[in-house]
Amino acid sequence: MHKSWWKIASIGLLIYTVVGGFLMEVPRLLALEETIRNLYFHVCMWFSMMILFTVSVVNSIKYLRTFNLKYDIYARQYAAVGIVMGVLGYATGAIWMTYTWADPNNPAFQSFGALAREPKLIGAAIALLIYFAYMVLRDSINDMDKRARISSVYNIFAYAMLFPSIWILPRVMDSLHPGREGNPALNTSDVDSSMRIVFYPAIIGWTLLGVWIATIKIRLTLLREKKMMQ
């Protein structure tokens, strides 16, 4: 039981996120209104994605130092789940955008073409496409050792590209996305304190869920590899 406490915690935190996210009172901000509740999903999924990608690249570095194939498997599975969290974060952000930025009274974004030029959307799409290419690269190489070496180096490159595409690009270009002067989710003056009691547990909950899924995929992969070697 003691080994599964974090799995139980992830379920509990996600239930708390859903219940608290929909039932607790939120500030009534202009343009956002009730859509601000998406903070517990969109932003927290992106935090989870970044943590999972970090775990993935750490394991790629470990592989390059030890050439132990298990680290390559860890890196692959954490990256795969990170991509899922990234896609979910992108989708929830796009839905949120249609209720806020795409307001016909907003002169800056009155057409789909203008929305498509939003730097944050472009940067996030580039980051996810780079990681999709990582998965395609892995599947195109049959030799396990060669695949592990090349994909580990590429994973480091992909992780390095996260920061200019997601954090730097939207800050140097005109963008409606909050956070040009810093991360609004971590700024005490931008997020009401009543929302933080759900926001921070939500980050932990989504991250633990991602780790849980990744560990299941890792165990299945290791069992498959062991069966193939017999």
PyMOL commands that set and color helices and strands:
alter all, ss='L'
color gray80, all
select helices_A, chain A and resi 2-23+33-40+42-66+69-100+112-116+119-139+144-172+184-186+193-229
alter helices_A, ss='H'
color red, helices_A
deselect
rebuild
show_as cartoon
